[in-house]
Amino acid sequence: MAYVPVAFILAGMAAYTVLAGADFGAGLWTLLTAGPLGRAAGHRVRDQARHAMGPVWEANHVWLIFVLVVCWTAYPVAFGSITSTLAAPLLIAAIGIIFRGAAYALRGVADSSPAAENLLGISSVLTPFALGTAVGAIAVGRVPVGNAAGNPVTSWLSPAPVLVGALAVVFSGYLAAVFLAADSLRYGEHSLAAAFRRRALVAGVLSGALALAGLLVMRGSGLNLTHGVALALVCVSGVAGLLTLALCFGSRFGLARLTAALAVAAVVVGWAAAQAPRFLPGMTVTQAAAGNSTLVALVIAVACGSVLLVPALVLLFSLFLRGRLDTPESHAPDEAPATSVAPVAPIGGAVASPRGAGAGAGALGAGNGARRAAGTQQGTTGARSAARRWGGAAVVGLVAGTVLLVFTDASWTHVLGVAGLLLCAVAVFALTATPLDR
């Protein structure tokens, strides 16, 4: 019975890694839009990535909540040890999730603000990296049993955890590129599909290289993935990864989605197989488990919840993949953005000709145009100055709040730390709502 919650946790982690990973990867590609297709295509890549997040960006975090609830219910001592020692990366991940959601929502109502789009992309990189370092620290045994018993910095900022964090970011970009290529082809956006196809191939090769390097680094750090069931799962991941590259090269993205998901999920399960039966150093899964009555109640609760959750998520993703959640204006194949021409102001009751309507009218129009240009320039300068102020306040609040909450023990410093994080949150909301010229 002690291992049943482990199976739940692994299923939730695999689902979160694949689904939320692809979601984070879509945010990653909004940052890396430079390419041979030019600036206009970069905007189309960002629009496509953002559109793909729409129906699922909140639903994916259900799996993270599921993993946390199962872990603290079934293995309370181990959960307390993990969250206390790894408070810093978990706090970074939580902040990234919050800011990413806020940036996504505000980007929809403040289209003139690139700050929200940049915040979305940065959060999409920091969150999987922080979560990956936490997983890496657990995998190599850097989280001892006890309340904050491990080093709060070196436990996750060491070679093996950092490599796992980097691998989580690359996996996210790899999954997103494959999924977005399939969506683009389904919408008839052939140039976008080709752009994401190139990204999928590059990210797939980089993922494979990092995974191979990870085998050596993890083995040197105390986790051997080169024997038994772990090795078999690593081989499954490798074969699925190579098959994904072949399918992407042949533009068969529908099947490539499945093989890419299998490649990433096999790595998650392989890590658990290599670590078993150890949960934390000196603590096995059986020793970490709660009482039998708690485990039975947990299994019943998960079974009842799955009856509601799984069909709802299956329906959501099936509707999305069939295009039933798309709006008609979202995807016109290879359509150029529409441009609008400002109407010419009437002068003396008549509409001025675009080619000129006399010296007086021309002078008046030139004067109005100059004043409008000056006003626009002043507004842009003021907006940029405000953005710099809010950006500085956000950074100061985040750094001060994190340091005071993680590395100090006094109550008054914790109060200041919470105030710093609140300042950061307010500053980020103000920053993302600040209009800037692109």
Rosetta blueprint (number, residue, H / E / L):
1 M L
2 A L
3 Y L
4 V H
5 P H
6 V H
7 A H
8 F H
9 I H
10 L H
11 A H
12 G H
13 M H
14 A H
15 A H
16 Y H
17 T H
18 V H
19 L H
20 A H
21 G H
22 A H
23 D H
24 F H
25 G H
26 A H
27 G H
28 L H
29 W H
30 T H
31 L H
32 L L
33 T L
34 A L
35 G L
36 P L
37 L L
38 G L
39 R H
40 A H
41 A H
42 G H
43 H H
44 R H
45 V H
46 R H
47 D H
48 Q H
49 A H
50 R H
51 H H
52 A H
53 M H
54 G L
55 P L
56 V L
57 W L
58 E L
59 A L
60 N L
61 H H
62 V H
63 W H
64 L H
65 I H
66 F H
67 V H
68 L H
69 V H
70 V H
71 C H
72 W H
73 T H
74 A H
75 Y L
76 P H
77 V H
78 A H
79 F H
80 G H
81 S H
82 I H
83 T H
84 S H
85 T H
86 L L
87 A H
88 A H
89 P H
90 L H
91 L H
92 I H
93 A H
94 A H
95 I H
96 G H
97 I H
98 I H
99 F H
100 R H
101 G H
102 A H
103 A H
104 Y H
105 A H
106 L H
107 R H
108 G H
109 V H
110 A L
111 D L
112 S L
113 S L
114 P H
115 A H
116 A H
117 E H
118 N H
119 L H
120 L H
121 G H
122 I H
123 S H
124 S H
125 V H
126 L H
127 T H
128 P H
129 F H
130 A H
131 L H
132 G H
133 T H
134 A H
135 V H
136 G H
137 A H
138 I H
139 A H
140 V L
141 G L
142 R L
143 V L
144 P L
145 V L
146 G L
147 N L
148 A L
149 A L
150 G L
151 N L
152 P L
153 V L
154 T L
155 S L
156 W L
157 L L
158 S L
159 P H
160 A H
161 P H
162 V H
163 L H
164 V H
165 G H
166 A H
167 L H
168 A H
169 V H
170 V H
171 F H
172 S H
173 G H
174 Y H
175 L H
176 A H
177 A H
178 V H
179 F H
180 L H
181 A H
182 A H
183 D H
184 S H
185 L H
186 R H
187 Y L
188 G L
189 E L
190 H H
191 S H
192 L H
193 A H
194 A H
195 A H
196 F H
197 R H
198 R H
199 R H
200 A H
201 L H
202 V H
203 A H
204 G H
205 V H
206 L H
207 S H
208 G H
209 A H
210 L H
211 A H
212 L H
213 A H
214 G H
215 L H
216 L H
217 V H
218 M H
219 R H
220 G H
221 S L
222 G L
223 L L
224 N L
225 L L
226 T L
227 H L
228 G H
229 V H
230 A H
231 L H
232 A H
233 L H
234 V H
235 C H
236 V H
237 S H
238 G H
239 V H
240 A H
241 G H
242 L H
243 L H
244 T H
245 L H
246 A H
247 L H
248 C H
249 F H
250 G L
251 S L
252 R L
253 F H
254 G H
255 L H
256 A H
257 R H
258 L H
259 T H
260 A H
261 A H
262 L H
263 A H
264 V H
265 A H
266 A H
267 V H
268 V H
269 V H
270 G H
271 W H
272 A H
273 A H
274 A H
275 Q H
276 A L
277 P L
278 R E
279 F E
280 L E
281 P L
282 G L
283 M E
284 T E
285 V H
286 T H
287 Q H
288 A H
289 A L
290 A L
291 G L
292 N H
293 S H
294 T H
295 L H
296 V H
297 A H
298 L H
299 V H
300 I H
301 A H
302 V H
303 A H
304 C H
305 G H
306 S H
307 V H
308 L H
309 L H
310 V H
311 P H
312 A H
313 L H
314 V H
315 L H
316 L H
317 F H
318 S H
319 L H
320 F H
321 L H
322 R L
323 G L
324 R L
325 L L
326 D L
327 T L
328 P L
329 E L
330 S L
331 H L
332 A L
333 P L
334 D L
335 E L
336 A L
337 P L
338 A L
339 T L
340 S L
341 V L
342 A L
343 P L
344 V L
345 A L
346 P E
347 I E
348 G L
349 G L
350 A E
351 V E
352 A L
353 S L
354 P L
355 R L
356 G L
357 A L
358 G L
359 A H
360 G H
361 A H
362 G H
363 A H
364 L H
365 G H
366 A H
367 G H
368 N H
369 G H
370 A H
371 R H
372 R H
373 A H
374 A H
375 G H
376 T H
377 Q H
378 Q H
379 G H
380 T H
381 T H
382 G H
383 A H
384 R H
385 S H
386 A H
387 A H
388 R H
389 R H
390 W H
391 G H
392 G H
393 A H
394 A H
395 V H
396 V H
397 G H
398 L H
399 V H
400 A H
401 G H
402 T H
403 V H
404 L H
405 L H
406 V H
407 F H
408 T L
409 D L
410 A L
411 S H
412 W H
413 T H
414 H H
415 V H
416 L H
417 G H
418 V H
419 A H
420 G H
421 L H
422 L H
423 L H
424 C H
425 A H
426 V H
427 A H
428 V H
429 F H
430 A H
431 L H
432 T H
433 A L
434 T L
435 P L
436 L L
437 D L
438 R L
